[in-house]
């Protein structure tokens, strides 16, 4: 078991044990788990099943009834675009096409590197700011294609920098064993102190 898995187990246990084992607590528990992880991990479904003594199928049935609950881990950044009437009339559909084209994903999907998730929502309640998107819980109103392109550019630039940092770190880790080996080989070639090289 990895440290990450152990931490998740402990965290899940703490969340679930805040509620008693009455099945009426299913939705509150699901909400607490989603709030903590931004989605419902498979391990959580199993743990909730044990706690409430109900099948995982029942839990999935309840959770899938509500669009709020998610079963896949979201990206590091989440973009939500409103397609409510006010936003739609002011060009939200065109903004969505820009997002799909630049990110190469559809609503409900996450980029392969798990950096950005795209979601469409019926209404954000910000009609006076239409068209509107939300990036990581920050609202951006009066959105235009130019503004949106700038936001995407910044996200992709950040993504590129992180990828380069990971590449450098990985290469650095690969070089370390070589340096250690070279140091050992060099030490083998040294003449011990107090001896004369070539002495017979």
Buried (B, 14 or more C-beta within 10 A) or exposed (E): EEEEEEEBEEBBEEBBEEBEEEEEBBEEBBEBBBEBBEBBBEBBBEBBBEBBEBEEEBBBEBBEEEEEBBEEEBBBBBBBBBBBEBBBEBBBBEBBEBBBEBBEBEBEBBBEEEBBBBBBBEBBEBBEBBBBBBBEEEBBBEBEEEBBBEBBEEBBEBBEEEEEEEEEEEEEEEEEEEEEEEEEEEEEEEEEEEEEEEEE
